Amino acid sequence: MLLTRVVFGVLFSLSLCSANTVTIVFTALPTVNQNNTYNGFSTATINGIPNQMLLCDDSADITTMPSGTIIYDYSNLVGPNPLQYARFTAAPEVQNYEEAAVLLYEFAALVNPSNNVVTEYQYAVWNVFNHATNLPATTIPPGNTTLLAQQQLLETNALNLVLSTTQPSWVKTAYADLVVYTPAPNSPTYPNNFSNQEFLGLQNPSAPEPAMVWPLAFLGVALGIAKRVRRRRA
């Protein structure tokens, strides 16, 4: 009976703690500054876990870095409620985030990319969503024809992979690993929260979601205590 009560209580706690919300504190701007923009991964602490690498997909809004605590809702690209909090909802929404997932996965796999390559990937991701929302294209200045051509090639190749019927296996991995961090709606505590930028990150799909880590740990401890009590009674 005690074991049943403990498990029920913990499961109830899980239901309260499983909302798709995290706290993010940005600790450092991207290290590459070209064309008057900071490009590449920003460094952040997510739910107290430091040194998380996030890539901005929103060129229209602004995030001050280093930042205070920002409340984010997070969405996945796959699962029962894909992209439920995502900012860029114009059609074809899923395809745009799939293309961004491909670009992010490729970019994250690079070892010591040059500043030019970092800028090409950053602008390619921004441009995916600027096209979707009819905002002005975020492109490398036309005078730099080499970088501009490389940016456009990255976008074209990513879209071709998304639309292909014979995708390499890593594309599905990129979809499964993508996490979209969208600023939560404004509140009295965080009145300008929604004006921050949206960011993309990668996670190991086999790991617990950030909001579930501590409740799951507590569940393990609670079950262990209940088993010990039951043994004593026996």
C-alpha positions in Angstrom: 0.0 0.0 0.0 2.8 2.4 0.9 4.6 1.7 -2.4 1.4 2.4 -4.3 0.9 5.7 -2.5 4.5 6.8 -3.1 4.3 6.0 -6.8 1.0 7.8 -7.2 2.4 10.8 -5.4 5.5 10.9 -7.6 3.5 10.4 -10.8 1.3 13.3 -9.8 4.4 15.4 -9.2 5.6 14.4 -12.7 2.4 15.7 -14.2 3.0 19.1 -12.7 6.7 19.2 -13.6 6.5 18.0 -17.2 5.5 21.3 -18.9 7.8 22.1 -21.8 9.4 25.1 -20.1 13.0 25.8 -19.3 15.0 28.7 -18.0 17.9 29.9 -20.2 20.7 32.3 -19.2 22.9 33.3 -22.2 26.5 33.6 -21.0 28.3 34.5 -24.2 27.7 35.9 -27.7 28.8 33.9 -30.8 32.5 34.4 -31.4 32.2 35.3 -35.1 31.2 38.9 -36.0 30.8 39.5 -39.7 28.5 41.8 -41.7 27.6 43.5 -38.4 26.0 40.4 -37.0 27.1 37.8 -34.5 27.1 34.4 -36.1 27.3 30.8 -34.9 26.6 29.2 -31.5 25.7 31.2 -28.5 26.7 29.7 -25.1 23.9 29.3 -22.5 23.0 27.7 -19.3 19.7 25.7 -19.6 18.0 24.7 -16.4 21.3 25.1 -14.6 23.3 23.0 -17.1 26.1 25.2 -18.4 27.9 25.4 -21.8 24.9 24.5 -23.9 25.3 25.6 -27.6 22.4 27.2 -29.2 22.0 28.7 -32.7 19.6 31.6 -33.4 17.0 31.1 -36.1 15.4 34.5 -35.6 17.0 37.5 -37.3 14.1 39.9 -36.5 14.2 40.0 -32.7 17.1 40.8 -30.3 18.5 38.9 -27.3 20.9 40.8 -25.0 23.9 38.7 -24.0 25.0 38.0 -21.4 21.4 37.8 -20.3 19.3 37.4 -17.2 17.0 34.5 -16.9 14.7 34.0 -19.9 11.8 31.6 -19.8 11.5 29.4 -22.9 9.0 26.9 -24.1 10.6 24.1 -26.1 9.3 22.0 -28.9 10.5 19.0 -30.8 10.2 18.3 -34.5 8.9 14.8 -34.0 6.5 13.3 -31.5 2.8 13.8 -30.6 2.9 17.6 -30.6 5.6 18.7 -33.0 6.5 22.4 -33.0 3.7 23.2 -30.6 5.4 26.3 -29.3 7.5 27.2 -32.4 7.5 30.8 -33.5 7.5 30.4 -37.3 4.2 29.0 -38.1 3.8 30.0 -41.8 3.5 27.2 -44.3 5.4 25.0 -44.9 6.2 25.1 -41.2 7.5 21.6 -40.7 9.6 21.6 -43.9 11.3 24.9 -42.8 12.3 23.4 -39.4 13.4 20.2 -41.1 15.6 22.2 -43.3 17.0 24.1 -40.3 17.6 20.8 -38.5 19.7 19.6 -41.4 21.7 22.8 -41.4 22.2 22.7 -37.7 23.2 19.1 -37.6 25.8 19.7 -40.4 27.1 22.8 -38.7 27.5 21.1 -35.3 29.5 18.3 -36.9 32.2 20.7 -38.3 35.5 20.9 -36.6 37.0 24.4 -36.3 35.1 25.9 -39.2 36.4 29.2 -40.6 34.6 32.4 -39.8 33.3 32.4 -43.4 31.7 29.0 -43.0 30.1 29.9 -39.7 28.6 33.0 -41.3 27.3 30.9 -44.3 25.5 28.5 -42.0 24.1 31.2 -39.8 22.7 33.2 -42.7 21.4 30.1 -44.3 19.3 29.2 -41.2 18.1 32.8 -40.8 17.1 32.9 -44.5 15.0 29.7 -44.2 12.6 31.5 -41.8 12.8 34.9 -43.4 11.6 33.3 -46.6 8.8 31.6 -44.7 7.6 34.9 -43.0 8.1 37.2 -46.0 10.7 39.2 -44.2 13.6 40.7 -46.1 16.2 38.0 -47.0 19.1 37.8 -44.6 21.9 37.3 -46.9 25.6 38.0 -47.2 26.2 41.3 -49.0 26.0 40.7 -52.8 29.5 42.1 -53.2 30.9 39.0 -51.6 29.9 36.6 -54.3 31.8 33.6 -53.0 30.2 33.7 -49.6 26.8 34.4 -51.0 27.0 31.5 -53.4 28.0 29.1 -50.6 25.1 30.3 -48.4 22.6 29.7 -51.2 24.2 26.3 -51.9 23.8 25.2 -48.2 20.1 26.2 -48.4 19.6 24.4 -51.6 21.3 21.2 -50.5 19.4 21.2 -47.2 16.1 21.5 -49.0 17.0 18.8 -51.4 17.7 16.4 -48.5 14.4 17.3 -46.8 12.4 16.6 -50.0 14.4 13.5 -51.0 12.7 10.1 -50.9 16.1 8.4 -50.2 17.4 10.4 -47.3 20.6 9.3 -45.5 20.0 8.0 -42.0 21.5 11.0 -40.3 18.7 13.3 -41.6 16.2 11.4 -39.4 18.6 11.7 -36.5 18.8 15.5 -37.1 15.0 15.7 -37.0 14.8 13.6 -33.8 17.5 15.6 -32.0 16.2 19.1 -32.9 14.9 21.2 -30.0 13.3 24.6 -30.7 13.5 27.1 -27.8 10.8 29.8 -28.2 10.5 32.6 -25.7 7.4 32.0 -23.5 4.6 34.6 -23.6 5.1 37.8 -21.6 4.2 37.7 -17.9 4.3 40.3 -15.1 7.6 38.8 -14.0 9.0 38.8 -17.5 7.2 41.6 -19.3 9.4 41.6 -22.4 10.1 37.9 -22.5 8.5 37.2 -25.9 10.6 39.9 -27.6 13.7 37.6 -27.3 14.9 35.5 -30.2 14.1 31.8 -30.9 17.0 29.4 -30.8 17.7 25.9 -32.0 19.6 23.2 -30.2 20.4 19.5 -30.5 19.7 16.9 -27.8 20.2 13.1 -27.4 16.7 11.8 -28.1 17.3 8.9 -25.6 17.9 11.3 -22.7 15.1 12.6 -20.5 13.6 16.0 -21.5 15.1 18.8 -19.3 12.0 19.3 -17.3 11.9 15.6 -16.4 15.4 15.0 -15.1 14.8 15.8 -11.5 11.3 14.3 -11.2 12.7 11.0 -12.7 15.6 11.0 -10.2 13.2 11.6 -7.4 11.0 8.7 -8.6 14.0 6.4 -8.4 14.8 7.5 -4.8 11.1 7.2 -3.8 10.8 3.7 -5.1 14.0 2.6 -3.4 12.7 3.9 0.0 9.4 2.2 -0.5 11.1 -1.1 -1.3 13.2 -0.9 1.9 10.1 -0.2 4.0 8.3 -3.1 2.5 11.3 -5.4 3.2 11.3 -4.3 6.9 7.6 -5.1 7.2 8.2 -8.5 5.7 
